[in-house]
Amino acid sequence: MGVITARLLAVLGALALSDTSFDFNPLPLFIPFAAAEPSQPGNLYATLGLKRNATTTEIKKAYRKLSMKFHPDKNKSPDAEAKFREISYAYEVLSNAEQRKVYDAQGHAGLERLKQGAGQDSGHPFDVFSEFFGGFGGFGGFGGRGGAREIPQAPSTILKLPVTLEQLYDGASLDFSFSRPVLCINADECMMKKKDCKGPGIRIITQQMGPGFIVQNQIQDDSCVDQGRAWIQGCKECPSGITEMEAIELSATVERGMQTGEKIVFEGMGENRIGHEPGDLVLIVEELPHSRYTRRGNDLHMTLRIDLMQALVGFKLEFNHLDKKKVQIEKSSVTYDGEVIKIKGKGMPKRGNTALFGDLLVTCKIKYPKKLNEKQKQLIKEALTGVPMEFSN
């Protein structure tokens, strides 16, 4: 019988012999932890967006996605760091078989008892992050979070983003999807230490050629995936190899006044390579041809075809602009072939100050009759006789 139990019985016995009366409602010494619903705050599974029966691989995938989204060096929102700490703590517990078992049975109180008994503190969230991504090449680009070694970044994935002139005029949010190579989520379990590996595909062979004479040769070894690490061929944790294709959906913000060649960058959303920080996804804006306008900088150019009568007596025309509003062109004087009419403020919005606009430049092209009969010729002669003429520039 334990010491605590013996003492408790002694106290109860003494009270029973006295005249004291009391109501005793025994409390269980062990209270099982009732599984919290994912909607309840503080639930570690809910923090990672998982169900209680989530697999180890699902836990890793959820942590990889959320930790990148809320890492304070990438996400500048005020609550990003607090969210990042919650995510890191949830992963630290649920990725540890012993801690997860205690949490499932006894909740946060059980975890506290476990850590107090072992004399442990929770890991620092940035250490958890570095340790996790270290197995996948690390994320050295996150500055000031513990002095991670500088590592190269994988090449950027560059894609063209076709955009209409209307979308460049108004601004738009364009949803798109693409597939990128990402590291197998269990890649760290498919690597072994190999000191001869000096980088991806590089192994150094050292040979003793004689007393005090050592020769090093560099050879290609595809099993070397990083400095000091080699890939275990045929590893069952990653049946497709080091990388697997992942389909992702993103939304690109096209700002008003953007031009062909401008870039929209999604940091860390490109190719994954072991030993590298993930590459960026770079979208290159490509303006699609327009049926009416040609763009030159912030100005828009168009051709207006008028007939000879309109050129001589004037005209009044209107059409819908890019913003769906009517644009009116009116001229009461003679119009020359090739004459340019400038309409102020009807061009493209200017980047950085979209309250300002370029101009619309309208080039007039005159349509001439293919032939005239004698009566028409006579009427024209009579109408133009004595009218002052000049050459157009």
C-alpha positions in Angstrom: 0.0 0.0 0.0 1.4 3.4 -0.9 2.4 6.0 1.7 -0.3 8.5 0.5 -3.1 5.8 0.6 -2.1 4.7 4.2 -2.1 8.2 5.5 -5.5 8.9 3.9 -7.0 5.8 5.6 -5.5 6.8 8.9 -7.1 10.3 8.7 -10.5 8.8 7.7 -10.3 6.3 10.6 -9.6 9.1 13.1 -12.5 11.1 11.9 -14.8 8.1 12.1 -14.0 7.7 15.8 -14.7 11.3 16.6 -18.1 13.0 16.8 -17.5 14.8 13.6 -19.9 14.2 10.7 -19.1 15.2 7.2 -20.0 14.5 3.6 -17.2 12.9 1.6 -17.4 13.0 -2.2 -14.4 11.2 -3.4 -12.7 12.5 -6.5 -11.0 10.1 -8.9 -7.2 10.3 -8.7 -7.1 10.0 -12.5 -9.4 11.9 -14.8 -9.3 10.8 -18.5 -9.0 13.6 -21.0 -12.2 14.0 -23.0 -11.3 14.5 -26.7 -11.9 18.1 -27.6 -13.7 18.9 -30.8 -11.6 20.6 -33.5 -13.6 23.7 -33.1 -12.6 24.2 -29.5 -9.7 26.7 -28.9 -6.4 25.2 -27.8 -7.0 21.9 -29.4 -3.7 20.8 -31.0 -5.3 18.9 -33.8 -7.5 21.9 -34.7 -4.4 24.1 -34.6 -3.0 22.1 -37.5 -6.4 21.6 -39.2 -6.3 17.9 -38.5 -8.6 15.1 -37.2 -7.5 13.1 -34.1 -6.7 10.1 -36.3 -4.2 12.0 -38.5 -1.2 10.1 -39.6 2.4 11.2 -39.1 2.7 12.1 -42.7 -0.5 14.3 -42.5 0.9 16.0 -39.4 4.2 16.8 -41.2 2.3 18.1 -44.3 0.1 20.4 -42.2 3.0 21.8 -40.2 5.0 22.4 -43.4 2.2 24.3 -45.0 1.1 26.4 -41.9 4.6 27.2 -40.6 5.6 28.6 -43.9 2.3 30.6 -44.1 2.7 32.2 -40.6 6.5 32.4 -40.2 7.1 36.0 -38.9 9.8 36.6 -41.4 7.3 36.0 -44.2 4.0 37.0 -42.7 4.0 40.6 -41.3 0.5 40.5 -39.8 0.4 41.4 -36.0 -0.7 37.9 -34.9 1.6 35.9 -37.1 4.2 35.1 -34.5 1.6 34.0 -31.9 0.0 31.8 -34.5 3.4 30.5 -35.5 4.2 29.5 -31.9 0.9 27.7 -31.6 1.6 25.7 -34.8 5.1 24.9 -33.7 3.9 23.7 -30.2 1.2 21.5 -31.8 3.7 19.9 -34.2 6.2 19.4 -31.4 3.6 17.4 -29.4 1.8 15.5 -32.1 5.0 14.5 -33.9 6.3 12.9 -30.7 4.7 9.5 -30.2 5.0 9.6 -26.4 3.7 13.1 -26.0 0.8 12.5 -28.4 -0.3 9.5 -26.5 -0.3 11.5 -23.2 -2.1 14.4 -24.9 -4.8 12.1 -26.3 -5.4 10.6 -22.9 -4.9 13.5 -20.5 -4.8 16.7 -22.5 -2.6 19.7 -21.7 -2.5 18.9 -18.0 -1.0 15.5 -18.8 1.7 17.1 -21.0 2.6 19.4 -18.2 3.0 16.5 -15.7 5.1 14.6 -18.3 7.4 17.5 -19.0 7.8 18.4 -15.3 8.6 14.8 -14.5 11.2 14.7 -17.2 12.5 18.2 -16.4 11.8 19.4 -20.0 10.6 22.7 -21.4 8.8 23.1 -24.7 11.2 23.7 -27.6 11.6 27.1 -29.1 9.3 27.5 -32.1 12.1 28.6 -34.4 14.2 25.7 -33.3 11.3 23.4 -34.1 11.1 25.1 -37.5 14.8 24.8 -38.2 14.9 21.2 -37.2 12.0 20.3 -39.4 13.2 22.0 -42.5 16.8 21.1 -41.9 15.8 17.6 -43.0 14.5 19.1 -46.2 17.4 21.4 -46.9 16.7 24.1 -44.4 15.3 27.6 -44.8 18.4 29.7 -44.2 16.7 32.7 -45.8 14.8 33.4 -42.6 17.0 35.9 -40.9 17.8 36.5 -37.2 16.2 33.3 -35.9 19.1 31.4 -34.5 21.9 31.7 -36.9 21.1 29.0 -39.4 23.9 28.4 -41.9 23.6 30.2 -45.2 22.3 27.9 -47.9 21.6 28.4 -51.5 18.1 28.9 -52.9 16.7 26.6 -55.5 16.2 28.2 -59.0 13.0 30.3 -59.4 10.1 28.8 -61.4 9.2 31.4 -64.1 5.8 31.4 -65.7 4.0 33.9 -68.0 0.8 35.4 -66.8 -1.5 36.4 -69.7 -3.5 39.5 -68.7 -6.0 41.5 -70.7 -5.7 45.2 -71.1 -9.0 45.6 -69.2 -7.5 43.7 -66.2 -4.4 45.9 -66.3 -6.6 49.0 -66.4 -8.9 48.0 -63.5 -6.6 45.7 -61.6 -7.6 42.1 -61.0 -7.2 39.1 -58.8 -6.5 36.0 -61.0 -6.8 32.5 -59.6 -4.5 29.9 -61.1 -3.1 26.5 -60.4 0.2 24.8 -61.2 2.2 21.7 -60.2 5.6 22.0 -58.6 8.2 19.5 -57.4 8.3 19.3 -53.6 10.4 17.1 -51.4 8.9 13.9 -50.2 7.4 14.7 -46.8 9.4 11.8 -45.2 12.6 12.6 -47.0 14.5 12.9 -43.7 13.9 9.2 -43.1 15.4 8.3 -46.5 18.8 9.9 -45.9 21.9 8.7 -44.3 25.1 10.4 -43.2 27.9 10.1 -45.7 30.9 12.4 -45.0 32.3 12.0 -48.5 29.3 13.8 -50.0 30.1 17.4 -50.5 26.9 18.5 -52.2 24.2 17.3 -54.6 25.8 14.8 -56.9 29.3 15.4 -55.6 31.5 13.0 -53.7 35.1 13.4 -52.8 37.4 10.4 -52.8 40.6 10.7 -50.7 43.5 8.4 -51.5 46.8 7.9 -49.6 49.4 7.8 -52.4 52.4 7.6 -50.1 53.9 9.0 -46.9 52.5 12.5 -46.5 51.0 12.5 -50.0 47.2 12.5 -50.2 45.2 12.9 -53.4 41.5 14.0 -53.5 39.3 13.3 -56.5 35.9 14.7 -57.1 33.5 12.3 -58.7 29.8 12.3 -59.6 27.6 10.4 -57.2 23.8 10.8 -57.7 23.2 9.3 -54.2 24.8 12.4 -52.7 21.9 14.9 -52.1 23.6 17.4 -49.7 26.8 18.0 -47.8 27.3 14.9 -45.6 24.1 13.3 -46.7 23.2 10.6 -49.2 19.9 9.2 -50.4 18.9 5.7 -49.5 17.9 4.1 -52.9 14.5 2.3 -52.8 13.5 3.8 -49.5 9.9 2.8 -48.9 9.1 6.1 -47.1 9.4 7.9 -50.5 8.5 5.4 -53.2 8.4 8.1 -55.9 11.9 9.3 -55.0 13.2 12.5 -53.5 10.5 14.7 -55.0 6.8 14.4 -55.8 4.5 16.7 -57.7 2.2 18.9 -55.7 -0.7 20.8 -57.3 -1.3 24.2 -55.6 -3.8 27.0 -56.2 -2.8 30.6 -55.8 -4.2 34.0 -56.5 -2.1 36.7 -58.3 -2.9 40.3 -57.7 -2.6 42.3 -60.9 -2.2 46.0 -59.8 -3.6 48.8 -61.9 -1.2 50.1 -64.5 1.1 47.1 -64.5 3.0 46.6 -67.7 4.3 43.6 -69.7 7.5 42.3 -68.1 6.6 43.2 -64.6 7.0 40.4 -62.0 4.6 39.0 -59.4 6.7 37.0 -56.9 5.5 34.2 -54.6 8.4 33.6 -52.2 9.2 30.0 -51.5 6.4 28.6 -53.7 8.7 27.3 -56.4 10.9 24.2 -56.8 12.1 22.3 -53.7 15.6 20.8 -53.6 17.4 19.1 -50.7 20.1 21.4 -49.4 18.4 24.5 -50.8 15.8 27.0 -49.7 12.7 26.6 -51.8 12.8 28.6 -55.0 10.4 31.4 -55.7 7.5 31.3 -58.2 7.8 34.3 -60.5 4.9 35.3 -62.8 5.8 37.6 -65.7 3.0 39.8 -66.8 2.2 39.5 -70.5 -0.3 41.9 -71.9 -2.7 40.2 -74.4 -3.4 42.0 -77.7 -6.5 44.3 -77.7 -9.0 44.7 -80.5 -8.9 48.5 -80.4 -6.0 49.8 -78.4 -2.2 49.5 -78.5 -0.3 50.5 -75.4 2.9 52.5 -75.3 3.9 53.2 -71.7 0.9 54.9 -70.0 -0.6 56.1 -73.3 -3.1 54.3 -75.4 -3.1 54.4 -79.2 -5.9 53.6 -81.6 -6.8 54.1 -85.2 -10.1 55.8 -86.2 -11.3 55.3 -89.7 -13.6 58.0 -91.1 -14.8 58.6 -94.6 -14.0 61.5 -96.9 -17.2 63.3 -96.1 -16.6 63.1 -92.3 -13.0 64.3 -92.9 -14.3 67.4 -94.8 -17.4 68.4 -92.8 -16.6 67.0 -89.4 -17.9 64.1 -87.3 -19.1 63.1 -83.8 -18.4 59.5 -82.7 -18.5 57.6 -79.4 -17.5 54.2 -78.1 -17.0 52.2 -74.9 -13.7 52.6 -73.1 -11.8 50.1 -71.0 -13.8 51.2 -67.9 -17.1 50.7 -69.8 -17.6 54.5 -69.9 -18.3 56.3 -73.1 -15.5 58.1 -74.9 -16.6 60.8 -77.4 -14.6 62.2 -80.3 -16.0 65.3 -81.9 -14.4 67.4 -84.7 -16.1 70.2 -86.7 -13.1 71.2 -88.8 -11.3 69.4 -91.7 -9.5 66.3 -90.6 -6.3 65.3 -92.4 -5.3 61.7 -93.1 -2.9 60.6 -90.3 -3.9 63.4 -88.0 -3.6 62.6 -84.3 -6.3 63.7 -81.9 -5.2 63.6 -78.2 -7.7 63.0 -75.5 -6.2 63.8 -72.1 -6.5 61.4 -69.2 -8.0 58.5 -71.2 -4.9 56.4 -71.2 -3.7 53.8 -68.6 -3.5 54.5 -64.9 0.0 55.3 -63.8 1.8 52.8 -61.5 2.3 54.2 -58.1 -0.3 56.9 -58.5 -3.4 55.5 -60.2 -5.2 58.7 -59.8 -3.2 59.9 -62.8 -3.7 58.6 -66.3 -1.9 58.7 -69.6 -3.5 60.0 -72.8 -5.5 58.4 -75.6 -4.0 59.2 -79.0 -6.4 58.7 -81.9 -4.9 58.5 -85.4 -7.4 59.3 -88.1 -7.3 57.3 -91.3 -9.5 58.5 -94.2 -11.5 56.2 -96.4 -11.7 57.5 -100.0 -14.4 56.5 -102.6 -13.2 53.9 -105.1 -14.8 55.8 -108.0 -17.0 58.8 -108.7 -19.5 59.3 -111.6 -19.5 62.5 -113.6 -22.3 64.1 -111.7 -20.5 63.5 -108.4 -17.3 64.9 -109.8 -19.2 68.0 -111.0 -20.8 68.6 -107.6 -17.4 68.3 -105.9 -15.8 70.8 -108.3 -18.6 73.2 -107.6 -18.4 72.8 -103.9 -14.6 73.1 -103.7 -14.1 75.9 -106.2 -12.6 78.9 -104.5 -12.0 77.1 -101.2 -8.5 77.8 -99.8 -6.3 74.6 -99.8 -3.1 73.7 -98.0 -0.8 70.7 -97.7 -1.2 68.5 -94.6 2.0 67.9 -92.5 
